[in-house]
Amino acid sequence: SAIIATLGLGSARLMSESLKPGKDFTGVGVGAFILDEHGRVLLLKRSSSARTAPGAWARPGGAVDFGESCEAALEREIREETNLEIVEPQLLDVTSEPSGGSHWVSI
C-alpha cells in the first residue's frame, strides 16, 4: 500500500493497491536488447491480451518495483521472461513517454 499525504490538511490517507504506475504516477520500466554471438536481437511476442501493444514484438523487460534498483529489475524481468541470466548490462538509452493518459520512463 502507498501512503499519500494530503497537502494543506496535515493528514495522510492510506491508498490501496489501486494506484497504477504510468497512470496515477510516472512508471519506470526497464528493457534489454539481448544479442547472440551472431548479432541477432531477441524479441518476444506480446500476448493478445497484453495491456500495452497486444500481439506486438518487443524486447524483454517490465516495470521496476518500489524499492528495487533498475539493475535488479532488469535481471528479474529477463529471468522471468526468458530464463536467461544477463551478463555485463550496459545503459543504452533513457526515454520519457508521456502519451494518452499515461507516462513511463524507460531505461
C-alpha positions as CSV (number, residue, x, y, z in Angstrom):
1,S,0.0,0.0,0.0
2,A,1.1,3.6,-0.6
3,I,0.7,6.5,1.8
4,I,-0.2,9.7,0.1
5,A,0.0,13.0,2.1
6,T,-3.0,15.3,1.6
7,L,-1.3,18.7,1.3
8,G,-2.8,21.6,3.3
9,L,-4.8,19.3,5.6
10,G,-1.8,18.0,7.6
11,S,-3.2,14.4,7.4
12,A,-2.3,11.3,5.4
13,R,-4.6,8.8,3.9
14,L,-3.9,5.2,3.1
15,M,-4.3,4.3,-0.6
16,S,-4.9,0.7,-1.7
17,E,-3.2,-1.1,-4.5
18,S,-5.5,0.7,-6.9
19,L,-2.8,3.3,-7.8
20,K,-1.3,2.3,-11.2
21,P,2.2,3.1,-12.4
22,G,2.1,5.0,-15.6
23,K,-1.5,6.2,-14.9
24,D,-1.6,7.6,-11.4
25,F,2.1,8.3,-11.2
26,T,5.1,8.1,-13.5
27,G,6.1,4.5,-14.1
28,V,9.6,3.3,-14.5
29,G,10.4,0.4,-16.8
30,V,13.5,-1.5,-17.9
31,G,14.1,-3.4,-21.1
32,A,17.1,-5.1,-22.7
33,F,18.4,-5.7,-26.2
34,I,19.8,-9.2,-25.9
35,L,22.2,-10.1,-28.7
36,D,23.6,-13.5,-29.6
37,E,27.0,-14.3,-31.0
38,H,25.7,-13.5,-34.5
39,G,24.4,-10.1,-33.5
40,R,20.7,-11.2,-33.7
41,V,18.3,-9.5,-31.3
42,L,15.9,-11.4,-29.0
43,L,12.4,-10.2,-29.3
44,L,9.3,-11.6,-27.5
45,K,5.8,-11.5,-28.9
46,R,3.3,-9.9,-26.5
47,S,0.1,-11.9,-25.8
48,S,-3.1,-10.8,-27.5
49,S,-4.4,-9.8,-24.0
50,A,-1.4,-7.6,-23.1
51,R,-2.5,-4.1,-21.9
52,T,0.2,-2.5,-24.0
53,A,0.7,-3.2,-27.7
54,P,-1.1,-6.6,-27.7
55,G,0.4,-9.0,-30.3
56,A,3.4,-6.8,-30.9
57,W,7.1,-7.9,-30.9
58,A,9.1,-6.2,-28.1
59,R,12.3,-6.5,-26.2
60,P,12.0,-8.3,-22.8
61,G,11.6,-6.1,-19.8
62,G,9.0,-4.7,-17.4
63,A,8.2,-2.4,-14.5
64,V,10.7,-1.5,-11.7
65,D,9.1,-2.4,-8.4
66,F,9.1,0.1,-5.5
67,G,12.5,-0.2,-3.6
68,E,14.1,-2.2,-6.4
69,S,17.1,-1.0,-8.3
70,C,16.9,-0.7,-12.1
71,E,19.7,-3.3,-12.4
72,A,17.8,-5.8,-10.1
73,A,14.6,-5.2,-12.0
74,L,16.3,-5.9,-15.3
75,E,17.8,-9.1,-14.0
76,R,14.5,-10.2,-12.6
77,E,12.4,-9.4,-15.7
78,I,14.9,-11.1,-18.0
79,R,15.0,-14.2,-15.8
80,E,11.1,-14.3,-15.6
81,E,10.5,-13.8,-19.3
82,T,13.4,-15.7,-20.9
83,N,15.0,-17.8,-18.2
84,L,18.3,-16.2,-19.1
85,E,20.9,-14.5,-16.8
86,I,22.2,-11.2,-18.1
87,V,26.0,-10.6,-18.2
88,E,27.5,-7.1,-18.2
89,P,24.5,-5.0,-18.8
90,Q,25.2,-1.5,-20.3
91,L,23.0,1.5,-20.3
92,L,21.9,2.3,-23.8
93,D,19.2,4.9,-23.5
94,V,16.6,6.6,-21.3
95,T,13.3,7.8,-22.7
96,S,10.3,9.5,-21.3
97,E,7.0,8.5,-22.9
98,P,4.0,10.7,-21.8
99,S,1.1,9.9,-24.1
100,G,-2.6,9.1,-24.0
101,G,-3.1,9.5,-20.3
102,S,0.0,7.5,-19.3
103,H,3.6,8.4,-18.5
104,W,6.5,5.9,-18.4
105,V,10.3,6.4,-18.2
106,S,12.1,3.6,-19.9
107,I,15.6,2.6,-19.2
